[in-house]
Structures are given as structure tokens and as C-alpha cells.
Amino acid sequence: VNNKTVLISSLASWILLGCAGTEINGSSIPTTSIELEQRVEKIERITQNSGLLNLSLRLDELEMQINELQGQLEQLSYLEQKNLDTQRSRYIDLDDRIQDLERTISAMISLSSLNRDQNLVVVGLPIPNGTDNDNYQAAFDFLKNEQYDSAALAFQQFLVVFPKSQLADNAQYWLAESYYAGEQFEIAIEQFSIVTNKYPRSRKVPDAMLKIGYCYYELSNYENAIKYLNQVIEDFPDTSHSRNAEQRLKIINEINR
């Protein structure tokens, strides 16, 4: 016998015993087990519906709290990632600046040591323990970034440490170019002349001769400018170097009119 049946039987017995003699308008209240069962089921439904409603409300409340917490978590995650990105960007920028300073300081120390004793082998390269290719590229990067003083120091140090490198003639040319770009034309003439005299078979010779003519032009020494520009035309005909020399000669001729 299940609990519902027991409950119905107990209620039926109680009502029959306690209310059998009750009369309304002279009539007895009809009481049967079917009516009692219906009333019990109605009470159960009300109870169940009330419990489900409370449970549903509670679930809605919990769901709102979960959504709120999830939103807060997403916001914290976003802020953390943004902070990490900012810190990473600052670190990269700081690291780049430190490396630039280290290269510049190293090159300056190297040149200072070289000036004190020309026979002293200086070890302060832009990239310590790096190869000739590594240090050549580091010096060239200074030049590309318009850091002409640092470039000149780096190329000078390269030539001290790697005098037999296959890149030595190029390094000498770009050393001269560093002075030319920095508008130190007299020093540039000296350095370009080293290219033509010390490395006569270098591919940089026509460039060096052309730039010597340009330097004299910038110094308004048109006589020597014409001399070197004509030499470029004579020694390297039908090249871009000779064409550039011809164009500069035309400018000088216009000035001398």
C-alpha cells in the first residue's frame, strides 16, 4: 500500500467518524473516498506548483549571478591581456634602445682605445664575439638609420678587427659614406681616396671616385670636382656612374657661366 492510499484511508476514517452526524439544511454531507482523493491531489498539485515556482525563481537568480560573474571574469581577462601587451611592447622598445646604446658606447670605447695606441687591438665591436658579417651589418644598420657618427665608429672598428675580411673594401667605402652623409666632406674625401688607393680592384672604386667629385662640389672646389668627374666618365664609360658625373658637370657649368 502506497503513502497516498494510507493518507486517503486515514482521512476517510476521520471524516466518517467525526463528521458522520453533521447536517446542513437537514441533510448529511456525502463523503466518499473518491472525493477525498480528488481533494488530496488538488492539495498536492498546489504544493508542487508552489515548490516548482520557488525553485524556478531560485534558478533564475543563480543564473543571473553566474552571468554577472562571467562578465566580471571576461573583463578581468581582457584587462590582464591588455596589460601584458603593453608591458611586452614597453619591454621590446626598451631592449632595442639598450642595444643601440650598447653598440654606440662599445664603438666609442673602441675608437678611444684606437686613438691611444694605433697598435692596440680593440675588442669592443658593435656585436661582441660576432662574425665580420654580423658586425658589418650592425654598422650598416647605423648608417641606414641615419646614425652617422655611430656608423663611422662601427666601420672604423670593423676595419681594425677584420682587416682581411672580404667585406673590408665595402666597409671602407661605407665609412667614407658616413662622413659624406654627415656633411664632413673633407674627411669623406680622405676616406674615399683610401678605397681607390688601397682597394683598386674593388667594385666600389667608381662609386668612391664619383663621391670624391661630389665632395669637392659641395666644398665649392669646382676645379677638383671637374677633374674627378671627368675621370669617372673616362674610366667608366656607359655606366650609371658616368651618367651621374655628366649631370653634375652640367650643374657646375651652369654655375660657372
C-alpha positions in Angstrom: 0.0 0.0 0.0 1.5 3.3 -1.0 1.6 6.5 1.1 -1.3 8.2 -0.9 -3.6 5.3 -0.2 -2.8 5.3 3.5 -3.4 9.1 3.6 -6.7 8.8 1.9 -7.9 6.0 4.2 -7.0 7.9 7.3 -8.7 11.0 6.2 -11.8 9.0 5.2 -12.0 7.3 8.6 -11.6 10.5 10.4 -14.2 12.3 8.4 -16.7 9.4 8.7 -16.2 9.1 12.5 -16.1 12.8 13.3 -18.5 14.2 10.8 -21.0 11.4 10.1 -23.8 13.2 12.0 -23.2 16.6 10.6 -26.2 18.0 8.7 -26.6 21.0 6.5 -30.3 22.1 6.0 -31.3 18.7 7.4 -29.1 16.7 5.0 -25.9 14.8 5.8 -22.7 15.8 3.9 -21.9 13.0 1.5 -18.3 11.9 2.0 -16.6 9.3 -0.2 -13.0 8.1 -0.8 -13.1 9.4 -4.4 -13.9 13.0 -3.2 -11.2 12.8 -0.6 -8.6 11.6 -3.2 -9.5 14.4 -5.5 -9.1 16.9 -2.7 -5.7 15.4 -1.7 -4.5 15.5 -5.3 -5.6 19.2 -5.6 -3.6 20.0 -2.4 -0.6 18.1 -3.8 -0.7 20.0 -7.0 -0.8 23.3 -5.2 2.1 22.3 -3.1 4.1 21.0 -6.0 3.4 24.1 -8.1 4.5 26.4 -5.3 7.7 24.4 -4.9 8.4 24.5 -8.6 7.8 28.2 -8.7 10.2 28.8 -5.8 12.8 26.6 -7.4 12.4 28.3 -10.8 12.9 31.7 -9.2 15.9 30.5 -7.4 17.4 29.1 -10.6 16.8 32.4 -12.3 18.5 34.2 -9.5 21.5 31.9 -9.7 21.7 32.2 -13.5 21.8 36.0 -13.2 24.6 35.7 -10.6 26.6 33.4 -12.8 26.2 35.7 -15.8 27.4 38.6 -13.8 30.4 36.7 -12.5 31.2 35.6 -16.0 31.1 39.2 -17.3 33.4 40.2 -14.5 35.8 37.4 -15.3 35.8 38.3 -19.0 36.5 42.0 -18.1 39.4 41.0 -15.8 40.8 38.7 -18.5 40.7 41.5 -21.1 42.4 44.0 -18.8 45.1 41.4 -17.9 45.8 40.7 -21.6 45.9 44.4 -22.4 48.3 45.0 -19.6 50.5 42.2 -20.8 50.6 43.5 -24.3 51.5 47.0 -23.0 54.3 45.6 -20.8 55.6 43.5 -23.7 55.6 46.5 -26.1 57.5 48.6 -23.5 60.0 45.8 -22.9 60.7 45.4 -26.6 61.2 49.2 -27.1 63.4 49.4 -24.0 65.5 46.4 -25.2 66.0 48.0 -28.6 67.1 51.2 -27.1 69.5 49.5 -24.7 71.1 47.6 -27.6 71.5 50.8 -29.6 73.2 52.4 -26.6 75.4 49.4 -26.0 76.6 49.4 -29.7 77.3 53.2 -29.6 79.2 53.0 -26.3 81.1 50.0 -27.5 82.1 51.7 -30.7 83.1 54.9 -28.8 85.3 52.9 -26.4 86.9 51.1 -29.3 87.8 54.3 -31.1 89.1 55.9 -27.9 91.4 52.9 -27.4 92.5 53.0 -31.1 93.4 56.7 -30.8 95.6 56.0 -27.7 97.5 53.2 -29.3 97.3 52.5 -33.0 98.8 49.1 -32.5 96.3 48.1 -29.9 93.7 45.5 -31.0 90.4 46.8 -29.7 87.7 44.2 -28.9 84.7 46.5 -28.4 82.7 45.6 -31.5 79.0 46.6 -32.0 78.4 42.8 -31.6 81.0 41.4 -29.3 82.2 37.9 -30.3 80.2 38.3 -33.5 81.4 37.5 -37.0 82.6 40.0 -39.6 79.3 39.7 -41.3 77.4 40.4 -38.1 79.4 43.5 -37.2 79.3 44.8 -40.8 75.5 44.5 -40.8 75.3 46.2 -37.4 77.4 49.1 -38.7 75.4 49.3 -41.9 72.2 49.5 -39.8 73.5 52.6 -38.1 74.0 54.2 -41.5 70.6 53.3 -42.7 69.0 54.7 -39.6 71.0 58.0 -40.2 73.1 57.5 -37.1 76.2 58.7 -39.0 78.6 59.1 -36.0 77.8 55.6 -34.7 78.1 54.2 -38.2 81.5 55.7 -38.7 82.8 54.4 -35.4 81.4 50.9 -36.1 83.0 50.8 -39.6 86.3 52.0 -38.2 86.3 49.3 -35.5 85.4 46.7 -38.1 88.5 47.6 -40.2 90.7 47.3 -37.1 89.4 43.9 -36.1 88.7 42.4 -39.5 91.3 43.9 -41.8 91.5 40.8 -44.0 87.7 40.4 -44.3 86.2 40.2 -47.8 84.0 43.0 -46.7 86.9 45.3 -45.9 86.7 47.3 -49.1 82.9 47.8 -48.7 83.4 48.8 -45.0 85.9 51.4 -46.1 83.5 52.8 -48.7 80.6 53.0 -46.2 82.9 54.6 -43.6 83.5 57.3 -46.1 79.8 57.5 -47.0 79.1 58.0 -43.3 81.2 61.2 -43.3 79.7 62.3 -46.6 76.1 61.9 -45.3 77.1 63.7 -42.2 78.4 66.6 -44.4 82.0 66.1 -43.2 83.2 66.4 -46.8 87.0 66.9 -46.2 87.2 63.7 -44.1 85.0 61.9 -46.6 87.5 62.7 -49.4 90.3 61.2 -47.4 88.3 58.0 -46.7 87.0 57.7 -50.3 90.6 58.0 -51.5 91.6 55.0 -49.4 89.1 53.0 -51.3 90.6 53.9 -54.7 94.2 53.5 -53.5 94.1 50.5 -51.1 91.4 48.5 -52.9 91.9 49.4 -56.6 90.1 46.2 -57.8 87.1 46.8 -55.6 83.7 47.3 -57.2 83.3 50.4 -55.0 86.1 52.3 -56.8 83.8 54.0 -59.4 81.4 55.0 -56.6 84.3 56.3 -54.5 85.7 58.4 -57.4 82.2 59.8 -58.1 81.7 60.7 -54.5 85.1 62.5 -54.3 83.9 64.7 -57.2 80.7 65.3 -55.3 82.6 66.2 -52.1 84.7 68.8 -54.0 81.4 70.1 -55.5 79.9 70.6 -52.0 83.1 72.4 -50.9 82.7 74.7 -54.0 86.1 73.4 -55.2 84.8 73.1 -58.8 88.3 72.6 -60.3 88.9 69.4 -58.5 85.3 68.4 -58.8 85.5 68.6 -62.6 88.8 66.7 -62.5 87.4 63.7 -60.7 84.0 63.7 -62.5 85.8 63.7 -65.9 88.0 60.8 -64.7 84.8 58.8 -63.8 83.5 59.5 -67.3 86.8 58.4 -68.9 87.4 55.3 -66.8 83.8 54.0 -66.6 82.0 55.0 -69.8 78.4 54.0 -70.5 77.7 53.3 -66.8 75.3 54.9 -64.3 78.5 56.4 -62.7 79.5 58.3 -65.8 75.9 59.5 -66.4 75.7 60.8 -62.9 79.1 62.5 -63.4 77.9 64.2 -66.6 74.8 65.5 -64.9 76.9 67.1 -62.1 79.2 68.6 -64.6 76.3 70.3 -66.3 75.3 71.8 -63.0 78.9 73.1 -62.5 78.9 74.6 -66.0 75.7 76.4 -65.2 77.2 77.8 -62.0 80.4 78.9 -63.8 78.5 80.9 -66.5 
